[in-house]
């Protein structure tokens, strides 16, 4: 819902940090790998009711996810500036597609794993029901399917939405910023996680419906 404004406000800080990280041994794909590893670690820690370490790993994975794109764009700009003699343009284009694919896969794995981790942890610690978390996963499934289908078809139809990311993202009530907040809240307040998940499932389902309608009309 507020991702576009949030990205605009965070962009200068992320670009500056990407400049600090612009050393040979740090690559966008390695940052994406850190995102994946930290996200899975967060899920395991939540499943074992280690809520604070789980929160720290979750925030680390989101920071890594926020930095891989700016670093990739920085590297592509540097490659273009070096000229076509070294074939930098072709290489950066291939790297961009590969990196974007890896990034999307990592995000899907992390989002699903962290929901399952919290569900296991809260069930063990508070005898919480699984249903709200299953509904969250169901809503994520619909959202993911909607925006991937839209992005693929929009590419063929020449109706892509270019906001600097690898795919065409349709806006909605529940976007990346809200996801970071909600996943943080149920690690901060695990006893209330089932109630947070219930509300979140409804919002994500509404967002899915909104994306389906918006995508249908955008492809006319």
KAKAWO-V673592 format. One record per residue. N is the residue number from 1. RES is the residue in one small letter. PSI is psi in whole degrees, -180 to 180 (none if undefined). D_CENTER is the distance of its C-alpha to the mean C-alpha in Angstrom with 2 decimals. Layout:
n = {N/N}
res = {RES/RES}
psi = {PSI/PSI}
d_center = {D_CENTER/D_CENTER}
This chain:
n = {1/2/3/4/5/6/7/8/9/10/11/12/13/14/15/16/17/18/19/20/21/22/23/24/25/26/27/28/29/30/31/32/33/34/35/36/37/38/39/40/41/42/43/44/45/46/47/48/49/50/51/52/53/54/55/56/57/58/59/60/61/62/63/64/65/66/67/68/69/70/71/72/73/74/75/76/77/78/79/80/81/82/83/84/85/86/87/88/89/90/91/92/93/94/95/96/97/98/99/100/101/102/103/104/105/106/107/108/109/110/111/112/113/114/115/116/117/118/119/120/121/122/123/124/125/126/127/128/129/130/131/132/133/134/135/136/137/138/139/140/141/142/143/144/145/146/147/148/149/150/151/152/153/154/155/156/157/158/159/160/161/162/163/164/165/166/167/168/169/170/171/172/173/174/175/176/177/178/179/180/181/182/183/184/185/186/187/188/189/190/191/192/193/194/195/196/197/198/199/200/201/202/203/204/205/206/207/208/209/210/211/212/213/214/215/216/217/218/219/220}
res = {x/x/x/x/x/x/x/x/x/x/x/x/x/x/x/x/x/x/x/x/x/x/x/x/x/x/x/x/x/x/x/x/x/x/x/x/x/x/x/x/x/x/x/x/x/x/x/x/x/x/x/x/x/x/x/x/x/x/x/x/x/x/x/x/x/x/x/x/x/x/x/x/x/x/x/x/x/x/x/x/x/x/x/x/x/x/x/x/x/x/x/x/x/x/x/x/x/x/x/x/x/x/x/x/x/x/x/x/x/x/x/x/x/x/x/x/x/x/x/x/x/x/x/x/x/x/x/x/x/x/x/x/x/x/x/x/x/x/x/x/x/x/x/x/x/x/x/x/x/x/x/x/x/x/x/x/x/x/x/x/x/x/x/x/x/x/x/x/x/x/x/x/x/x/x/x/x/x/x/x/x/x/x/x/x/x/x/x/x/x/x/x/x/x/x/x/x/x/x/x/x/x/x/x/x/x/x/x/x/x/x/x/x/x/x/x/x/x/x/x}
psi = {-40/21/-43/-46/-39/-43/-40/-38/-34/-17/-47/-42/-40/-40/-40/-44/-38/-34/-40/-34/-1/72/157/-36/-4/121/159/-41/-33/-35/-39/-39/-39/-41/-48/-47/-46/-37/-43/-37/-41/-42/-44/-43/-40/-40/-28/15/27/78/-44/-49/-36/-40/-43/-41/-37/-46/-38/-43/-35/-35/-45/-40/-33/-19/-21/-38/-52/-37/-40/-43/-37/-44/-39/-40/-40/-40/-40/-36/-25/-12/167/-7/-32/11/32/-38/-47/-41/-42/-33/-45/-41/-38/-46/-43/-46/-41/-40/-46/-41/-46/-45/-44/-42/-44/-43/-46/-46/-46/-44/-40/-34/-45/-42/-45/-39/-44/-45/-45/-31/-42/-40/-36/8/39/148/152/-24/-47/-36/-36/-38/-36/-46/-40/-44/-39/-40/-46/-46/-47/-44/-40/-48/-29/-41/-44/-45/-43/-48/-38/-35/-44/-35/-2/31/37/152/107/108/22/-8/168/-30/166/111/130/132/162/179/-41/112/-163/-44/-44/-37/-44/-44/-49/-44/-29/-42/-41/-11/-29/-38/68/-29/-25/7/-37/-35/-40/-44/-36/-48/-42/-40/-42/-45/-41/-36/-42/-40/-39/-45/-42/-42/-39/-46/-46/-42/-39/-45/-35/-26/7/none}
d_center = {14.29/14.47/11.42/13.94/16.31/13.99/12.75/16.47/17.58/15.30/15.90/19.31/18.32/15.42/17.91/20.59/18.69/17.79/21.56/22.41/20.29/21.87/24.12/24.87/23.48/19.95/18.02/14.53/14.43/15.65/12.97/10.41/12.98/13.10/9.44/10.42/13.79/13.04/10.65/13.50/16.00/14.65/15.07/18.54/19.56/18.75/20.72/23.59/23.46/22.75/20.74/20.91/19.95/17.05/15.92/16.49/14.51/11.49/11.91/12.61/9.49/7.51/10.41/10.29/6.82/8.46/11.61/11.32/11.34/14.28/16.09/15.92/17.29/19.86/21.00/21.38/23.41/25.54/26.12/27.23/29.53/31.25/32.49/32.74/35.39/32.89/30.80/27.82/26.57/26.45/24.84/22.02/21.36/21.14/18.97/16.53/16.34/16.13/13.43/11.25/12.04/11.34/7.86/7.04/9.26/7.97/4.56/7.26/9.65/8.19/7.57/10.99/12.67/12.14/13.51/16.34/17.02/17.53/19.57/21.76/22.28/23.22/25.40/27.25/27.65/28.28/29.10/26.29/25.95/23.21/23.25/20.80/18.09/19.08/18.78/15.19/14.47/16.69/14.96/11.51/13.67/15.27/12.34/10.84/14.43/15.21/12.77/13.33/17.02/17.18/15.66/18.12/21.06/20.52/20.68/23.99/25.31/24.61/22.63/19.28/17.38/16.87/14.77/14.28/11.21/12.04/12.04/13.65/11.48/13.73/13.63/14.24/15.09/11.81/8.78/5.95/9.03/10.77/8.34/8.60/12.26/13.05/11.81/13.82/16.72/17.40/17.61/19.90/21.91/21.82/25.10/23.60/20.37/21.92/22.72/19.33/17.86/20.64/19.91/16.15/16.99/19.33/17.03/14.30/17.30/18.69/15.56/15.73/19.38/18.85/16.58/19.20/21.99/20.50/19.70/23.19/24.88/23.02/24.23/27.83}
